[in-house]
Amino acid sequence: MSSYSSAYLNTRLSIFASNLLGFSNLADLLELDLEQIFNRVKLLTGHSYSVDAKDAGRIENQLASTALNDFQLLIRPFSGRERRFFYYAVHWFELVNLKVLIRGKFTRTDNSIIQNQLVDLGNFADLPLKKLLDTADPHEMLRMLDTTAYAGIVRQARHVFEQQGNDLFLLDATIDRSFFINLKQRLLALDNQDSTQVNRVMGVLLDRFNLLWLLRYRFSYHLSPAKSYYLLTASGKNLHSALLMRLAKMDSVDEVLSALPESLRLKLSGLKSISEIETALEYLTLSIAGKALASNNLVSRCFSYIIIREAETRFLQALIKGKQLGFDDDLIKQAVTGV
């Protein structure tokens, strides 16, 4: 990358970082009505959103569109391995559509309902959504998915989905598992300095998902230790394969938490429910990503921005949809902040 491109990207990243919502503002937004939320978000981020009562799906497209436009500007100066890594990372957004399609077809949901749940990803879209929607049955859709970039992910998701009683959480987790394994492979192809910096953020992200999935597999779904371990993704920063295998054999959430490395154990101390642990892990990931966003490594900064912006998009969607549908404020708060 040229020195001009680096300078441009550093400046662009600083501007984007200054326009992040900041999760400390979420509690304040909870107290506002929709119009006030949109005004405050525009003031804080510079992004304009609106909702139409007749089209409940529009806000997802607006949120995704503004985020993806920013990602496109950030990725453009990169080439080669870095560009491929980022384009794959951004396809985290398209996994939402993949999950909606598979769930919808297997549960025989009406196409109009499935369509309303899909997000328009513009130039980042790889899935032929219209053709997939028009398939006659789930198996035809799966055969078509086998011709896309998600063929390997789909085959594994289908196997788990059918073997474990068509459970939707297991479907989602299996899709995410395969995605992160492939993303980690692309990370390892980066230059040593870049891969080392990015791996600090990726490692925390993988720890988060592996620990959460392990707890759910063992204590919500009561899967065997071997099955629970098999369904985990690539190892992360603190939770390596040998430790994950040992944790999978434990008999309670408290026992698992007590056996974690000290740095992680202290951050989760006193938490009892898996939902509380999930929230704590997410905010830990965002904290690490925030520090990396302020570093001097461009690849790490861009990756961290994608992670933080994805979370901001997801939290805003939960807040706006909750207000739009008239949900109780306590329920919206739990969906947005986990508290």
C-alpha positions in Angstrom: 0.0 0.0 0.0 1.4 3.5 -0.9 2.1 6.1 1.8 -0.7 8.2 0.3 -3.2 5.3 0.6 -2.0 4.7 4.2 -2.4 8.3 5.1 -5.9 8.4 3.5 -7.0 5.2 5.3 -5.7 6.4 8.6 -7.6 9.7 8.3 -10.7 7.9 7.1 -10.6 5.5 10.0 -10.1 8.3 12.5 -13.2 10.0 11.1 -15.3 6.8 11.2 -14.1 6.0 14.7 -15.1 9.4 15.9 -18.6 8.8 14.5 -19.2 5.5 16.3 -22.2 5.6 18.6 -20.4 4.6 21.7 -22.1 2.0 23.8 -22.3 4.3 26.8 -24.9 6.2 24.8 -27.2 3.2 24.5 -28.8 3.6 28.0 -29.7 7.3 27.1 -31.3 6.2 23.8 -33.5 3.7 25.6 -35.4 6.6 27.3 -36.3 8.3 24.0 -39.1 7.8 21.5 -38.3 6.9 17.9 -38.0 10.4 16.5 -35.8 11.4 19.3 -33.6 8.3 18.8 -33.1 9.1 15.1 -32.3 12.7 15.9 -29.8 11.7 18.6 -28.2 9.0 16.4 -27.8 11.5 13.5 -26.1 14.0 15.9 -23.7 11.4 17.3 -22.9 9.4 14.1 -23.9 11.5 11.1 -26.2 8.7 9.8 -29.8 9.4 9.0 -32.4 6.6 9.5 -36.2 6.5 9.4 -39.0 3.9 9.6 -42.2 3.3 7.8 -44.9 1.6 9.8 -45.9 -0.4 6.7 -42.4 -1.8 6.1 -40.9 -3.2 9.3 -37.9 -4.6 7.5 -36.6 -1.3 6.1 -34.4 -0.4 9.2 -32.3 -3.5 8.8 -31.5 -2.5 5.2 -30.7 1.1 6.2 -28.4 0.1 9.0 -26.6 -2.5 6.9 -26.3 -0.2 3.9 -24.6 2.6 5.9 -22.2 0.2 7.5 -21.3 -1.6 4.2 -20.7 1.8 2.5 -18.2 2.6 5.1 -16.5 -0.8 4.8 -16.3 -0.4 1.1 -14.4 2.8 1.5 -12.0 1.2 4.0 -11.3 -1.9 2.0 -10.7 -0.2 -1.4 -7.1 0.8 -0.8 -6.1 -2.8 0.1 -5.1 -5.5 -2.4 -4.1 -9.1 -2.4 -4.4 -11.1 0.8 -5.5 -8.2 2.9 -8.4 -7.3 0.5 -9.5 -11.0 0.4 -9.4 -11.2 4.2 -11.6 -8.1 4.6 -14.1 -9.1 2.0 -14.6 -12.4 3.7 -14.9 -10.7 7.1 -17.6 -8.4 5.9 -19.6 -11.5 4.7 -20.4 -11.9 8.4 -23.4 -9.7 7.5 -24.5 -12.1 4.7 -24.6 -15.0 7.2 -27.8 -13.4 8.5 -29.4 -14.0 5.1 -28.0 -17.5 4.9 -29.5 -18.4 8.3 -32.9 -16.8 7.4 -33.1 -18.8 4.1 -32.2 -22.2 5.6 -34.5 -21.7 8.6 -37.3 -20.4 6.5 -37.2 -23.2 4.0 -36.8 -26.0 6.5 -39.7 -24.7 8.6 -41.8 -24.1 5.4 -42.2 -20.4 6.2 -44.0 -18.4 3.5 -41.6 -16.7 1.0 -43.1 -13.2 1.7 -42.1 -13.6 5.4 -38.6 -14.9 4.5 -38.2 -12.0 2.0 -39.1 -9.5 4.7 -36.3 -10.8 7.0 -33.5 -10.6 4.3 -31.1 -7.8 4.3 -30.0 -6.0 1.1 -26.2 -6.2 1.0 -25.7 -4.5 -2.3 -22.3 -5.1 -3.9 -21.2 -7.3 -1.0 -23.9 -9.9 -1.7 -22.8 -13.3 -3.0 -26.1 -15.2 -2.5 -28.6 -15.3 -5.4 -31.5 -14.5 -3.1 -34.3 -14.4 -5.6 -33.4 -17.8 -7.1 -33.0 -19.3 -3.7 -36.4 -18.0 -2.6 -38.0 -19.4 -5.7 -36.8 -23.0 -5.1 -39.5 -25.5 -4.7 -38.3 -27.1 -1.4 -35.5 -27.0 1.1 -33.4 -29.7 -0.7 -33.5 -27.8 -4.0 -32.4 -24.7 -2.2 -29.5 -26.6 -0.6 -28.4 -28.0 -4.0 -28.3 -24.4 -5.3 -26.3 -23.3 -2.2 -23.8 -26.0 -3.0 -22.8 -23.9 -6.1 -22.1 -20.7 -4.0 -19.1 -19.6 -1.9 -21.0 -21.0 1.2 -21.2 -24.6 0.0 -18.9 -26.0 2.8 -20.7 -24.0 5.5 -24.1 -25.2 4.3 -23.2 -28.9 4.2 -22.1 -28.8 7.8 -25.0 -26.7 9.0 -27.4 -29.1 7.2 -25.9 -32.1 8.9 -26.1 -30.6 12.4 -29.6 -29.2 11.8 -31.0 -32.6 10.8 -29.0 -34.6 13.4 -29.9 -32.5 16.3 -33.7 -32.2 15.9 -33.8 -29.1 13.7 -32.7 -26.8 16.5 -32.2 -23.2 15.3 -29.5 -22.2 17.8 -27.4 -25.2 16.7 -28.0 -24.2 13.0 -26.8 -20.6 13.7 -23.8 -21.7 15.7 -22.7 -24.2 13.1 -22.8 -21.6 10.3 -20.8 -19.2 12.5 -18.4 -22.0 13.5 -17.5 -22.7 9.8 -17.2 -19.0 9.0 -14.7 -18.3 11.8 -12.6 -21.3 10.8 -12.3 -20.0 7.3 -11.7 -16.4 8.5 -8.9 -17.7 10.8 -7.3 -19.4 7.7 -7.4 -16.1 5.8 -5.9 -14.3 8.8 -2.9 -16.7 8.9 -2.2 -15.9 5.2 -1.5 -12.2 6.1 2.0 -10.8 6.6 3.4 -11.7 10.0 3.1 -8.2 11.5 -0.5 -7.8 10.4 -1.5 -11.3 11.3 0.0 -10.9 14.8 -1.9 -7.6 15.4 -5.2 -8.9 14.0 -4.9 -12.1 15.9 -5.1 -10.2 19.2 -8.6 -9.1 18.4 -9.6 -12.3 16.6 -8.3 -14.4 19.5 -10.7 -12.7 22.0 -13.5 -13.0 19.5 -13.0 -16.7 19.1 -12.7 -17.2 22.9 -16.0 -15.4 23.2 -17.9 -17.7 20.8 -16.2 -20.9 21.9 -16.9 -20.4 25.6 -20.5 -19.3 25.0 -21.2 -22.3 22.6 -19.5 -24.7 25.0 -21.7 -23.6 27.9 -24.9 -23.8 25.8 -24.0 -27.2 24.3 -23.2 -28.7 27.6 -25.8 -27.1 30.0 -28.6 -25.9 27.8 -28.6 -28.7 25.2 -27.0 -31.4 27.4 -24.7 -32.6 24.6 -21.9 -34.9 25.4 -18.4 -33.5 26.1 -17.1 -35.0 22.9 -19.9 -33.6 20.8 -19.7 -30.2 22.5 -16.0 -29.9 21.8 -16.4 -31.1 18.2 -18.9 -28.2 17.5 -16.5 -25.5 18.6 -14.6 -23.3 16.2 -10.9 -22.4 15.8 -9.1 -21.8 19.1 -8.6 -18.3 20.2 -6.3 -16.3 22.5 -6.7 -17.9 25.9 -8.9 -20.9 25.3 -6.8 -23.4 23.4 -7.8 -26.8 22.2 -6.5 -28.8 25.2 -8.2 -26.4 27.7 -11.5 -26.4 25.7 -11.4 -30.2 25.7 -11.0 -30.2 29.5 -13.7 -27.6 30.0 -16.1 -29.7 28.0 -15.8 -32.5 30.5 -16.9 -30.3 33.4 -20.3 -30.7 35.1 -21.5 -27.1 35.8 -21.2 -23.5 34.6 -19.5 -22.6 37.9 -16.9 -25.3 37.4 -16.1 -24.1 33.9 -15.7 -20.5 35.0 -13.5 -21.5 37.9 -11.1 -23.3 35.5 -10.7 -20.4 33.1 -7.4 -18.5 32.8 -7.1 -15.9 35.5 -7.6 -12.8 33.2 -10.9 -14.2 31.8 -12.0 -15.8 35.1 -11.8 -12.4 36.9 -13.9 -10.7 34.3 -16.6 -13.3 34.6 -16.5 -13.6 38.3 -19.9 -13.7 40.0 -21.9 -14.2 36.9 -24.4 -17.1 37.1 -26.5 -17.2 33.9 -25.2 -17.9 30.4 -27.0 -14.8 29.1 -25.0 -12.7 31.6 -21.8 -14.4 30.5 -22.7 -13.7 26.9 -23.1 -10.0 27.5 -19.8 -9.8 29.5 -17.9 -11.6 26.7 -19.3 -9.3 24.0 -18.4 -6.2 25.8 -14.9 -7.6 26.6 -14.5 -8.2 22.8 -15.6 -4.7 22.0 -13.2 -3.2 24.6 -10.3 -5.1 23.0 -11.4 -4.0 19.5 -11.7 -0.4 20.7 -8.0 -0.5 21.9 -6.9 -2.0 18.6 -8.8 0.7 16.7 -6.6 3.3 18.4 -3.4 1.4 17.4 -1.1 2.1 14.5 -1.6 -1.1 12.5 -4.0 -0.4 9.6 -5.2 -4.0 9.1 -5.9 -4.4 12.8 -7.7 -1.0 13.0 -9.9 -1.8 10.0 -10.8 -5.3 11.4 -11.6 -3.8 14.8 -13.8 -1.1 13.2 -15.8 -3.8 11.3 -16.4 -5.7 14.6 -17.5 -2.6 16.5 -19.7 -1.3 13.7 -21.4 -4.7 13.3 -22.2 -4.7 17.0 -23.5 -1.1 16.8 -25.7 -2.0 13.9 -27.1 -5.0 15.7 -27.8 -3.1 18.9 -29.4 -0.2 17.1 -31.6 -2.6 15.1 -32.8 -4.2 18.4 -33.5 -0.8 19.9 -35.4 0.7 16.9 -37.3 -2.5 16.1 -38.3 -2.8 19.8 -39.6 0.8 19.9 -41.3 0.4 16.5 -43.2 -2.7 17.7 -44.1 -1.2 21.0 -42.2 -3.6 23.2 -41.7 -3.0 26.9 -38.7 -0.8 27.7 -37.2 -3.4 30.1 -37.4 -6.1 27.3 -35.7 -3.7 24.8 -33.0 -2.9 27.4 -32.3 -6.6 27.9 -32.1 -7.1 24.1 -29.8 -4.1 23.6 -27.5 -4.2 26.7 -28.1 -7.7 28.0 -29.0 -6.3 31.4 
